Amino acid sequence: MKIALLHYSAPPIVGGVESIIAHHARLMQAGGHQVTIIAGRGNVFDERIPMQILPMIDSRNSIIMDVKSYLDAGKCPPEFDSVRNRIRTSLASILTGCDLLIAHNVASLHKNLPLTAALNELNLSAGFPKMILWHHDLAWTSARYAQELHAGYPWDLLRIPWDGVKQVVVSRARRQELGNLQQIPEESITVIPNGVDISMFYKLDSQTNLLLKKFSLLQSDLFFLLPVRLTPRKNIELALQIMVEIRREFPEAHLLVTGPEGAHNPLNAAYKDKLILMRDDLDLRGSVHFLAEEISGFIPDSVIADFYRLADALLLPSQEEGFGLPVIEAGFSSLPVFCADIEVFHELCGQDATYFPLDEQPAKIARYIIDRLNQDATSRWARRAKRQFAWEIIYRSYIEPLIQEVTSD
């Protein structure tokens, strides 16, 4: 599908909307769409995504700023119509053959009203694409713009519903404002939040990104990390039994065991096979992941560090340890620690870890872990933020379904 994203400016211009457009464009391109960005300023930031520069749609274009100075004072300048028509002609040409136009803020802010008027006239004209008006800010509901807005055309274009378009806002608060402003039902307005690119935010290793996708870890309800070698003293069987119980309440909980077989005992290969068989017998395939199944070679420390930052908790059921470096690394990563009640962990963590007896029933351990995580507001919010506001999740849950809805209408 051919999709155009429109805004006054685009990356590398720094701004919130500019950043969002870049994320949207990359996600749509990765989703199989042909994406073009139309802006007044900007440069190509991704060779896969072409850019059309139309200087007249820039909010800082000298002609547009002259027009705006008149409009802000309540006067429509004589050149308004000619400027609008020039923009309309350029857009009509560029958008020929396009299936969908997504216009960001230009139907809700007064930064370039000739552009707003040109789009309004083109809307529903023969051959013009379907249109989504994506509102981040609303001029008419903001006190700081009150002196710059006036009754009548073209200012009213920012507070009336346009025929045949889909309206999107970034929050429920904005939806209520827009519904009240345009006197339309709130349910006719779609809310799609902004997000965070987890890979960029955490500066993830490319191998981490591949594993995240392979195991669907970002879609997990709870993500536990067990960064140990596959040796019997690590007591990984107990971790599997705990996961069975946790998944009764969190069906999409995941456990990642990062280590290879222990290096110094040939019996560890048999232990690995035993764990994989146990996992499959407990119906945990797809929920418990052994990196040793996927990667036979060295796993960089940077990848392991990535998983510390992405996980929701450290799960460490070791029967005995001489030290216990994972609990230290968890502390450096602000990761809650759930570990066996053995002396060395107490020595390292003191009262700052949650301990469970090794002879306790897995169901009781799971209940304790869940309750402790749910009591911690920081943990609750961190889990919800990563599950709800990652760009890939927002695209899959909201943006792609909206594209299909609008273009099939």
N, C-alpha and C positions, 0 to 999 in steps of 0.2 A: 504494500500500500504506500502511496506517495503522500507524505505528511510534511507540512511546512510549519515551522515555529516562528512567530513574529513578536518582536519587541523593539523598543527604541534602540537598544544596544545589546551587544552579546560579548562573551569572553573574547579576548582577555580583559575587557573592561570589568572592573571589580564592582560587584553588587550582588545583593541577595537574589534577585530575579534572574540576573545573568548566570549565576551559579546553578540555579534550579534548571534553567533552560539547557545548560550543558549536560546535566545529569539526565534530564528527560531525553535529550537527543541521543545520547549514548545508549540508553536503555531501549529506546525504540529501534535504533539501528541494530542492536544485538537481538532484538525481537523479530528481525526480518523485514523491517520497513525501510523504505527509501526516505531519508530525512534531509530536509534543507532548512537552514536557518536564514531568516530574512531580518536584517537589522540596519540601523542607520550608521552604527559604528561597530567595529570588532574585526577580528581576523580568524582565519581557520585555526581551530584548536585541536582538531582531530581530522586526519586526512580522509577518513571514511565519511565525513559529514560536510558537504559543500555549504558555502555561505554566499548569500546574495546581499550586497551592500547597496542600500538606497539612502543616500545622504539626507533626503527630505523627510525620512521618518525618524531621524534622530531628534530627540528632545532638545539637543543643544545646537542644532543647525541654526545658523544666524538668521535665516528667513523665518524659521519656525519661532525663534525667540522674539523676533520683532512682532510677529502675529500674536504671540502669547501676551506681550506687554499691552497690546490693545485689548485683548480679551479679558485679561485680569482686571482691567479698569471698567469692564462692562460694555465695551464697544467691539463690534465685529468689523474688522478693517476691510477696505475695498478689495484687497488682494486675496481674501480668504477663499473665495470660490475658485480662483485660478490655481492657488496652491493645492487645494483639495482635489481639483480635477487632475493636476499633474501626478499626484500620489495615486489617485484612483487608476489612471491609465497605466502607470508603472506596475502596480500590484496586479491588475487584471492580466497583464502580459506575463509576468513572472509565474502567476498561479495557474496558468493554463495547463490542464491535465493533472492538476493536484486533486487528491481525494479529500483531504482534510486540512484545514487551517486552524491552528491553535494560537490565539492572540492573547498575549500576556499583558494585562493591566491597561491596554490601550482603550478599553471600553469602560474603564472605571476611574482613570486618572486624567487630568487635564493638561498633561505635559506636551501633547501634540494633538490638539483638537482637529486640525485639518485631516490628520491620519484617521482619527476616530470617525469623522464624517465620511471620509472616503470608504472606509470599511462598511459603515452603515448603508451607504448607497449600493455598494457591491453585493451585500448580503442578499441571498436568494435570487440574484440575477442569473441569467442563463449561463451555464458552464462554470459558475463559481463554486468552489468546493464547500462541503459542509463545514460549519465553523463551531469551534468551542471558544467561549470567552472565559479566560482563566483570570480570576480576580485575586490579587494579593492585597491590594489596598483600595479603599473606596474614598474618593475625594469628597463626596457629598456628606459623608458621616464623620469627617475629620474637622475638628475645630480650627486646625491650623490653616485650612484652605478656605475658610468661610468667606473671607474678603475677596477671593479670586473667582468665586462662582456666582452666576447670575441666572435669573429665570429666562427661559427661552432657548432658541437654537443659537449655538451648538452645545451649550452647557448641559441642556436637558438630555442629550444623548447618553450622558453618564449616569442618569437615574431613571431611565425608562427601560422596560424589557424589550429586547430585540426579537423580532419574529424568527422562528425556525432555528435558533441557536441553542446550544447546550451551555449552561452556566456552571462554572466550577469555582469554588472558594477553597481556601486552605484550612479553615477551621469552622467549628460549629458557631463560634461567636460571629465570624464573618457572614455565615449563612443567615443568621438572625438579622444582622444589619442589612444585608442585601434584600432579604424578604420584606423587611419593613420599608426600606427605601423605595423599592419598586412595586410594593403592594402585590406580591406574588406569593404563592404557597411555598413554604420552606422546603417541602419535599420535592419540589421541582428543581432544586439546586443541589448539585453533587458536592460533597466534601471530600477532598483528596489532600491529605497532609503533606508537608515537606518532609524530607528525610535526610539521612546521613549515609554516605558511601563508606561502609565499614572497612573496606579494603584500603581506601585512601586515609581514613581517619586513624586507623591503627598502623598504617604503612606495612601492610601484610606482605610476607614473602609470596612469590608466585606459586610455590608449592603448597602453601597454606590455602590459598584461594582454590586451587584444584581440589584439595581434600575437603574443604568446606562444602563445595558443590557436590562432590561425589557422595558424601555422607549426609547431605542435607542438614548440616548442623545448625544453620541459622534458623531453620524452621522448628527446632526442637523446643519442647516445653521447658525442659531443664537439661543443661549440658554439664555433665560431670567429667572431670579429668583425672586419669590415673596414670601418671608419668613414671612407670617402673618397667624394669626388665621382666621377662616372663620366666620367673623362677618361683618354686613352690613357697618360699618363705614370704613372698609378697601377698599370698592368700587371696589371689584374684577371684577364686571361686566364691568367696563371701561377697565380693562386689557384684558378681553376677546375680546372686540370690537377692541382694538388696535392690538391684535394678528391677527384678521381677515385681517386687512389692511397690516400688515407686511408680512403675508404669500402670498400676491399677488406678492411680489418681492422675498421673500425667502420662497418657499413652504415647506421647511423642518425646519422652525423655530419652537422652542419649548418653552413652558412656564411651569415652575414647581412651584406649590403652595404648600408650605411645611407644613402649620399649620393644626391642627385639628379644630373641631368646637370650637367656643368660649365657655369657661367653665361655664359661669355664667348666661346665658340666654337660656331658653329652645327653644326659637324661632330660635336659630342658626342652629338647625338640619334642619328646613325648609329652611333656607338660603342655607345650603349646597346642599340640593336637587334642589333648584332653580338654583344654579350655574351649577350643573351637567347637568340639563336639558338644560340650556342656551348654555353650551358648545356643547352639542350634536346637538342642533338646528342650531348652527353656523358652523357645520361641523368641529369642532375642536377636536373631539375625536382622540386620537393618537398624538395630537400636544400640548394640554393643559392637564397637569397631576396634580391631587390632591392626595397628599400622604394620605390624610384622607380616600380615597377610598381603598387604599392598606394596610394601617397599622392602626390598631385600638389602639395600645398601644403607649408607649413612644418612641419618636425618639431621639437617643442620640445627644448631642450637636456636637459630632465629625462628625456625618453624615451631619448635617446642615453646619458645617464649610467646609466640603469637597465640598459641592455644591457652596458655595461662591467662592471657588478657581477654580471651573470648569466652572462656568457660564460666559457668555460674558457681561452681564449687569444686574443691579438691576432695577426692574420696581416696583414702589411704588405709586399707585394712591389714597392713603388714603384721605378721606374727612376731617378727623381731627385726630390729634395725640397729646398726652401730651409730648412725647419726640421723639421717632423714632430711636430705637436702630439699626434697619437694615442698616441705612445709615452709622452708625459708623462702623459696622461690614464690610460693603462694603469697607470702607476706609482702614481697616486693610487688606483687601484682594485685594487691588488695582483694585477694580471692578467699572466700570463707573456707575454712579447713574442717573436714570431718575425718577423724582418724581413729585408729585403734587405741585403746586405753593401755598403752605401754609406756614404760618409764622414760625412754628417750624423747618421745613426743612431748611429754609433760616438761622435761628439762628445756626443750627448745621453745615451746609455745606458751607454757604456763597456763593462765586462765583464758587465753585468747584463741583456743581451738575448741571444737566440740568433740568429745571423746565417746566411744562406745565400747563396751566389753566384747571381747572376741567370742564369748560363749552366748551372747544375746541372740534372740530370735531375729532373723532378717526383717521380719515385718515390723518389729519394735524399733529397730535401727532406722528403717525407712521412715517410719512415722516421726521419729525424733528429728531426722534430717529435714523433712518437709515442714514440720512445725517451726523449726528454728529459722529456716529460710523465709517462711511466710511472716514471721514476726519482725523481720528486719526490713524496714522501709527502703533502705538503700538497695538491698538485694532485690526486693520486689520491683522497684522502679527500673533498675538496671536490666532485669530480665524482660520487663514489658517494653522498654525502649528498644532493645535489640530485636525483639520479635515483631514490633509494630512499626518501627520507624527506620528500618533499613531500606534503602532505595529499591533494592531488588524485590523486596516483599511488597512495597507500595506499588511498584510497577505491575507485578503479577496479580495483586489483589484488587487494584483500583484502575490503573491507567489503561492497561491493555483491554480489560472488559469494557471500559468507557469508549475506547476507540472502536471496538467492534459494535457496540450499541449505536453509536452516532452514525457510523458509516453504513450500517445495514438498515437504518431507519428508512 
